[in-house]
Each structure stands twice: as C-alpha cells, then as structure tokens.
C-alpha cells in the first residue's frame, strides 16, 4: 500500500489503549482500522439486507415479466 499522506486522528487515551490491545503483532494501525472499517461496512450491509427482507414487499420470481 502506498500512502499519499499521513493524517493524524486525535483519540482519547482509553480508546488508544483499546486499539493497541486489538492490534496483532506487526499489524499497523492503518491495517487495524482498515479491517475494522470493512467489518463495519459488512455489518451495515447485513443489517440493511435484513431490514429490507423484513419490511419489503417482494414479487415471486416466476411472476416477473420482461
């Protein structure tokens, strides 16, 4: 991964400690945060899919005509 710029994100000390405990040996904070972001996106997708499935009105596939 080529970094174009380094950005700083201020975090409270307890959050910093929690992040440090979550890191694997040799893992960068960038890698950790990227992994967390991907997991959050997947969780949001599954929540949205579940909500749509529960609230949506669907037409049976054989009834769909082109």
Secondary structure, DSSP 4 states (H G I P E B T S, - for coil): ---S--------HHHHHHHHHHPPTT--HHHHHHHHHHHHHHHHHHHHHHHHHHH-----GGG---
